[in-house]
Amino acid sequence: MRDPLQVDEGVPAAVEEHLAAVLRQRTADAADADPDFATDVADRVAAFALGGGRRLRAEFLWWALRGSGGGAPETPAALGVAAALELVQTCALIHDDVMDGSPLRRGRPAVHVQLDARFGTGERALPCGTFGGAAAVLAGDLALAWADDAFAESVAGLPSASRAAGVWRVMRTEMVAGQYLDLRAQVTGDGSADRAARTAVLKTALYSMGHPLALGATLAGASGDTVRALREAGRSAGLAFQLHDDVRGAFGDPAATGKPVGEDIREGKATYLLAVAGERCAELGDRAGLGLLERITGGARTTEEDVDRVLDLLVSCGARDRVARRVEELCARGAETVARAGLAREAADRIGALFGAACGLEPGRAAAPPEPPVPPAPSVPPTLPVLIGEAR
């Protein structure tokens, strides 16, 4: 049994080691099924899962568990569920790149691009895209199947197994719902800030922070109040994380993001950043700015000149600054909610620091709660519209 104090010293490394062991067995199973399938798909999924990422979800799960009193008895299950979360993330990213037609992920060709390059099928359209796109859908499905297997094996026999399974079930449904809303907005043209925030909460915030925190606390046998508070904290900070990612995707360094600058703009995605820009242009009476934003999110071909003009507009209309301030407010709200969730102080501090780092804030910037003080967090469904409205 692994010493939890050792895991404390390096959560990502401990989870990576466990994930590698899980994947060795899964890829061996794939090879038994068919060697071509193993080489083309299973090995590629394993390489993707082990080939990058900050293991943030694993960190949130671990420190919620430790802060809720979890120790040596819960450590194997925690590492197994953390590995399962990494495989859910693998599924989400592979599928997201197919749906967005993204050529790069983590600075390398996306899985669907790799598969088309292997067989020279990039220009051969199928009803569902190219061969690479269709095969990458299967690759993402395989990652999700492996995630479910790893989760079920990890919690089997635990007193908390049923509660943890409930969190896992809701997490997967919400993640798919968020991805669908992201796609839907691109064809309906619904570029409102409320809709963009709701999509970000479901697609990113809850499964990146809210549910990993809830899973860690649940595995440790925490009370329902603690689990709910942590989920709320992760929902706030997770939304901040996605809003920061929108800004970073527009203005960041491709060497750091692993994706081309302005990719969401080229794709005409209805992000919260662009929605705020639309609101600001309306407030300022900037019809030219509104026309530009409506055109790029309406399915028209976006040129590099359009991207540059939109980036300039995001700065000049104040949208970038407004979203940056909202990132700080939401991240601070998350840290404050964690601080009163009843966790051990060291673990609460660690989670608050992780919130700040994920949202690109300097150490200490996420520590102060927003004004006015936020009342105790109730469960997710009744408060979801409130948080979305406040994200403006």
N, C-alpha and C positions, 0 to 999 in steps of 0.2 A: 504493500500500500504506500502510495507516495505521501511524503511529509508535506502537509499544507504550508508549513513555514518556508519550505523550499519553493513551492509554487508562488507564495507571496513575493519572493525575490525576482521572479521572472514568469509572469502569467503567459505572455505570448509564446515563450519557448516551451513551456510545459504543455500548452495546448497543441502547439505544432508537433511535438513529439507524439502525443496521443493521436492526433489526426493522421500522421504518417503511418502509424500502426494500423489504424482503421482502413486506410486506403490500400495498404499492402494486401490486406485480406480481400477487399472488394475488387481490386484489379486482378487478383489471382482467380477469383470467381468468374470474372469477365473472360479471362483467358481460357478457362475451362469451357465456357459457353461457345466462344468462337475467337480465334486469334486475330482476325481482321477487325472485328468489333473492339477487341481489347486495345489494339494498336491505334486505331483511328479515333475511337470515342472514349473508352474508359481511361486509358492512359492520359489522354488529353485533359479529361476532367480532373484527374488526380494532380497533374502538373499545374493546372490553373489554380486549384485549391491551395496548393503548397507554394505557389509562385509569387505571392505578394499579399498585400493587405496588412492592416495594422492590428488585427485581432481585437478590435475595440469591443465587439459584442461579447467576446470571451472575457475581457477585462471587466465589463459591467456585470456580467453574470457572477464572476468570481468574487468581486468585492461586495456585491449584495449578499452573497452567501456568507462570506466571512463576517460582514457587519451584522448579520442576523444570527450569529453564533455557530455557523457551520464550521466543521473541522475535518479531522481525519476520516470519520465514517462516511462523510458526504463527498469527499474529494474525488474518488473514482467516477461517481455519477456526474459531478460538476464538470470534470474534464471531458467526459463523454458527451454531455449535452452541449458544451462549448464547441466541441468538434462538429457536432450536428449543426449548430448555428453557422459555422463556417461553410458547411456544405449547402445550407439554404442560401447563403450569400453567393456562393458559386453559381447556383441555379439562377438566382435573380440577375446577376451580372451577365451571364451568357445569354439569357433570354432578352434582357434589356438591350444588349448590343444588336441582336437580330432585329428587334422591333424598331430600333432607332436607325438601323443601317450604319452603326458606328464602326469605323475601320480599326480603331485602336482601343486597347484597354491596358492600363498599367504600363504604357509606353511600348507595348508589343501588339502585333496583329491580334484582333479579336478572334475568338474561336471559329466563328463562321468564315472569316477571311482565311484562316489557316486551312480549313477543310477545302475551301474552293481552290486555294493555291496548290494543295496536294493533288487534286484531280483536274486542275485546269478548267473548272466549271464556273468561274466567276461571271462569264457573259452568257451562260446558258440558263435562261429563265424557266422556272417551273411555276405551276399555279400558286405555290406558296413561297415564291422567291427563287433562290438558287439552290443547288444541291447543298452547298455549305450552310445556308440558312436553315434548310430543313433538317440537316444532320445535327446542327447546333441546338435545335429545339429538343432533339432526342438527348443530346448531351446534357442539357439543363434538366430534363426530366430524370435522367439517371442520377444526377447530383441530388435532386430532391428525394428520390427513392432511397439513396444511401443515407441522406439526412434522417429520414423517418426511421430507417432501420437502426441507425446509431442512437437516436433518441430513445426508441423503445427498449433497446438492449441496456441502455444506461440507467433507466429509471425502474426497470423491472424489479419487483419485490420491495421497493421503497414505500414507506408509509405515505410519502407525498406524491406517489406516482400518479394518482388520479387527478389531483390538483394541477400537477405539472403538465399532464396531458391536455387539460383544459386550456391552459395558457398557450401551449404549442398549437393546438387546433385553431384557436382564434387568431394567432399570429399569422399562420399560413393563409387563412382566408383574407385577412386584412391586407396582406402584402399583395396578393393577386388582385384584390379590389383596387388598390392604389395604382397598380400597373395598368389596369384597364382604364381607370379614370384618366391617366396620363395619355393613353392612346385616344380615348374618346374626345378629349379636349382638342386634339389636333384635327379632328374631322368636324366637330361641332362649332369650333371657333369660340368656345366659352373661355375667354381670357380673364375672367374676374379674379380678384385677389382671394375672395372666399373659396372659389373652386380650386385655385392653385394651392392654397394652404391646406384644404381638405385632402387633396391628392398627396401632398407632401407628408401629412400626418400618417396616412394609411400606407403609402408606399415606402417611406423611409423612417419617420420618427419612431413609430411604435416598434417596428421589427428591429431597428438598429439599437435603440436604447431602452424604450419602455418595457418591452417583453423580455429582453435579456436580464434586466434588473429584476423583473417580476419572477422569472424562472429561478434566479439565484436565491432570492429570498424564500421562494416556495420550497426549493430543495432543502433549505435549512429549517423548514417548519415554522417560518415566521407567521405572524398573525395576518388576517385578511386586511386589517387597516394598514399595516406596513407594506404589504404587497401592492395595495391600491395606491398608496402614496408614492412608492417607487415608480410605478407605471406612469403616474401623472408627472413625476419629475422627468422621467425619460421622454415623455411626450412633448413637454416644453423644450427641453434641451435638444431633443431629436429634431424638432421643427427648426430650431436655431441652426442645427448642423446642416440641414438641407438648404436653408436660406443662405448660409455661408458658402455651401458648395455651389449654389447658383452664381453667386458673386465671383467665386474663385474660378468657375468654369468660363465666365465671361472675361475676366481680367487677369487670371493667374498665369503662371509660367507652365507651359506644356511639359517641361521636364519634371515638374513637381506633380502636376495633375495626371499625367499619363495620357491626356486626350488633347485634341486640338483646341485652341482658344476660340470661343464663340460658337462651339458646336451646337448648343441649344438654340442659338439664334439662327444658324443655318438650317436647322431642322424645323424651325417655326414652332418650337415647344412653348406651351402656355405656362411659363414659369412664374413664380410669385414675383421675381424681380421685374419681368416684363409687365406684369399686371400692375405693379406699383408705378412703373413708368407711365403706363396708360392713364392711371388716376392723376398723376402729377401733371401730365400734359393737358388733361381735361381741366384741372384746377387753374392752370396757367393760360388756358385758351390757345394752346399750341396745336393748331389744326394740322400743320405739316408733320409734327411729331406723331400725332395720332394716326395720320394716314400711313406713315412709315411702319408703325407698329402693327396696324391692321393688315397691311400688305404682307409682312413677313410671317405673321401667324395665320394667314389665310390660304396657305398652300402654294403661293407664288414662288417662283424660283428666286432664291436669295443669292445675291452676288457678294463678292468680298467687299465691294464698296458699300453695300447695304450693311454688312456686319460692322464696318468701321463707323458708319453713320449712327447705327444703333448704340454702339459703345459710347460714342460722344454724347448721344442723347441721354443715356443712363446717368452720365456724370452731370451734364448741364441742367437737367430737370430735377436733380436731387434724389433720384430713385436709389442710386447706389448708397448714398449716405443714409437715407431713411431705412433701407434694409439692414445696413450695418448696425444702426442703433437698435433695431428690433432684434437682431441676433444677440446683442449684449443683454437686452432686457429678458428675452426668453431663456437664455443660458443662466442668468442670475436667478430667475424664477425656479429653474430646475434645481440649482444648487441649494436654494433656500428650502425647497420642498424636501430634498434629501436630508438636510440638516435637522428637520423636525420629524423624520420618519421613524426615529427610534433605533437607528443603527449605531454600532460602536463608532466612536469619534474618528478613529484613524480611517476606517473604511468610508465613512461619509466624506471625509476630506479628500480621500483618493478619488472618489466618484466625482466630486465637484471639480477637482483638478482635471480629470479626464473630460468632463464636459467642456471646460475652457479650452483645452488643447484641441479637441475635435472641432470646436467652433472657431479656431484660429485666434483665440484671445490670449493676451499676455497673462502669465501667472498672477492670480489675484483678481483679475478683471471680472470674473464670474462670481465672486464671493458675495458682493453686496446685493440684497434683494431689490427688486424693482419697487417703485412707488405707484400707487398705494400698496400696502401690504396685501398679500394674497390670502384669502381664507383657506382653511383646510380643504385639501383636494378630494372631491367625491369621485365616483367611478367614472370611467371614460365616456360611455354613450351620452349621458345628459350634458356633459361639459364640452363636448367636441365642437359644437357650433360657437360656443363662447370663446374658446381659444382661437378659433379661426378668425372670428371677427376682431379679436384683439391683435391678431398678427398684422393688421394694417398699421 
